Amino acid sequence: MKRKLTNFEKDFENKMRNKSFRNAYEKERQKLIIAYKIVQLRAQHKYTQKQLAKKLNTTQSAIARMENGNQNFTIDILDKIASVFGKELKVRFI
C-alpha cells in the first residue's frame, strides 16, 4: 500500500532532482553524520565536551560546533578524535 506524500516530501523530492541542491544536501548530511558519531562516542566514554576538548587541545565551544554540525572537519581533527576514542579513522571514496 502506497502512502500519500506530504507537501514537504513532494517539495524535497523535487528539490533533490536539482544537482546543485542535492550536492549541498549531501555535504551537510555527511557533516551531521560525523557530528552525531562524535556525540555518540563522547556519550559512550562519558566525557563532557570540556573533557573531550582538553584531550584534543581545543575549546569546549569548538566541540559544541563539531557536535552541531557547524564545523568543517579536517582529516587531522577526525584522526585525533578517533585516537582519543581508541578508534581508527577510515575515509572511503564510493
C-alpha positions, 0 to 999 in steps of 0.5 A, spaced: 500 500 500 502 506 497 502 512 502 500 519 500 506 524 500 506 530 504 507 537 501 514 537 504 516 530 501 513 532 494 517 539 495 524 535 497 523 530 492 523 535 487 528 539 490 533 533 490 532 532 482 536 539 482 544 537 482 546 543 485 541 542 491 542 535 492 550 536 492 549 541 498 544 536 501 549 531 501 555 535 504 551 537 510 548 530 511 555 527 511 557 533 516 551 531 521 553 524 520 560 525 523 557 530 528 552 525 531 558 519 531 562 524 535 556 525 540 555 518 540 562 516 542 563 522 547 556 519 550 559 512 550 566 514 554 562 519 558 566 525 557 563 532 557 565 536 551 570 540 556 573 533 557 573 531 550 576 538 548 582 538 553 584 531 550 584 534 543 587 541 545 581 545 543 575 549 546 569 546 549 565 551 544 569 548 538 566 541 540 559 544 541 560 546 533 563 539 531 557 536 535 552 541 531 554 540 525 557 547 524 564 545 523 568 543 517 572 537 519 579 536 517 582 529 516 587 531 522 581 533 527 577 526 525 584 522 526 585 525 533 578 524 535 578 517 533 585 516 537 582 519 543 576 514 542 581 508 541 578 508 534 581 508 527 579 513 522 577 510 515 575 515 509 572 511 503 571 514 496 564 510 493 
